[in-house]
């Protein structure tokens, strides 16, 4: 089954995680079921002057393709 990463980058880890959580909640509401998530990956760069946190959620591509369809059906 193909999976696709969805990325949330911020200079503050709690903010990146919260953005990810909000997105997951909204996507699950649109689909009407939980997303299939294979993995969550955290990367960071702590060099002075350019710190960031990169949260990647590896999601089932079929679920992600269904989100726009569910949104269209919800507005009809």
Secondary structure, DSSP 4 states (H G I P E B T S, - for coil): --EEEEEEEESSHHHHHHHHHHHHHHHHHHHTS---EEEEEEEEE--TT--EEEEEEEEEHHHHHHHHHHHHHHH-
